[in-house]
Structures are given as C-alpha cells and as structure tokens.
Amino acid sequence: MSTRLSIITTRTGDDGTTGLADSTRLSKAANRIHLIGEVDELNTHIGLWRTETLPKDVDTLLNQIQHQLFDLGAELCLPGHEAIQPDHLLFLEATITRYNAELGPLTEFILPGGCKAAAYAHIARTVCRRAERTAVTELESSAAHLRTEVLQYLNRLSDLCFVLARYLNRHANHPDILWQAAGSARPDQR
C-alpha cells in the first residue's frame, strides 16, 4: 500500500480555503465542504456506534456502510468521480426490508433512545438527515454538480438507521419509547 498522507499539517488551509482532490480550492464555508464534513461526521458517529456490543450481522453491516461513506466522501471531493452506484441503493433497500420484517408494525411515533446502541443509531440517523439536507442544497445550486444517487443514498441510509434503532431495541428486549401527545405523557416506560 502506498503512503496516502505523509504531511498532515500543510498550512494550505490557513487562508480559510481547502482543496478538493482535483486541486480546486474552495472556501471552508462552501456548502460542498459542509457536506463533506457532515458525511465524515456521520461516519465518525457510526464508528462510535460500533464500539457498542452489537449483533455480529449489524456490526458487519455498519463496517460496510463506513466504507461506502468513505467512498461517498471521495465522490464529493473529486468532481466527476462516481462512487455511489444504483446497486448501493438496492443494497440499502433490501437491508431495510430484511430488518424491518423482524419488527412489529409501527403504530405510534417513537422517541430517540432505548438501549444505548439504539440511541447511537438515532444519532447517526439525525446526522445523516442533516447531511441529506445539505446535499439537497448542493443539488439545487446551479454552480454545483451532485448526482442524485448521493442524495438517495443518504435518504436510504437514514431510514436504515431508524430501522436498526428499532431492531437493536428489540434485540436488547428494550421497548421503543413511544411519543405521547402533550398533556397525556406517562412516566418513562422503562
């Protein structure tokens, strides 16, 4: 394997810009840079989620997703690179269907939480939704090129995080925490 980074402190960002993989320099406040950072943050939250004791299949799945998110970051960083493909979307959809099939019907809204692994899933879900919103802004920008597959991937991944939160609560024998309308709240169900 070749060396990817030999110098970490380059000082090239001291002027408030950062470089894309094609040597284009953008402001660190540019929407594209926000999106790259949010995908990186999502990957970091998934890494933290994986420090929990998880069912082997879930840990293996999250490992695969972390690699896909790194590829997605590469696509965002290198204009013209197409890392996210339709088969990634089909994979996420099939995985959602598989895990959701083991869950009961959802008849109420649920609050983020439950067991710790499920709470981490909800954090990943919300960070993913934020990245998705930033991707929409980037997609709507006339000056930017962002493929719809990136947006679709983030949309499917946030859905998967929600389903995995419910699955992990079920696996831990911890009920989902149901939302109660104002004025009808009950004590915590734990």
Number of C-alpha atoms within 10 A of each C-alpha: 3 4 5 6 6 6 6 6 7 7 7 11 14 8 9 11 16 18 16 16 13 10 10 12 14 16 14 16 11 12 17 23 20 16 23 21 15 21 25 18 16 23 24 14 19 22 17 13 22 18 10 13 11 17 12 9 9 16 18 13 13 19 16 11 17 20 12 17 21 16 16 24 21 18 20 24 20 16 15 12 12 16 17 22 12 11 9 17 19 13 12 21 16 13 18 19 13 12 16 17 12 12 13 10 8 10 7 11 12 14 13 21 21 24 20 16 22 29 20 22 27 24 22 26 27 16 19 26 20 18 25 24 16 20 26 16 16 21 18 12 12 8 8 13 14 21 16 12 17 23 20 16 24 24 19 21 24 24 18 22 23 21 24 24 27 31 22 24 20 18 15 16 11 17 16 24 18 18 14 13 9 6 6 8 10 10 6 7 10 8
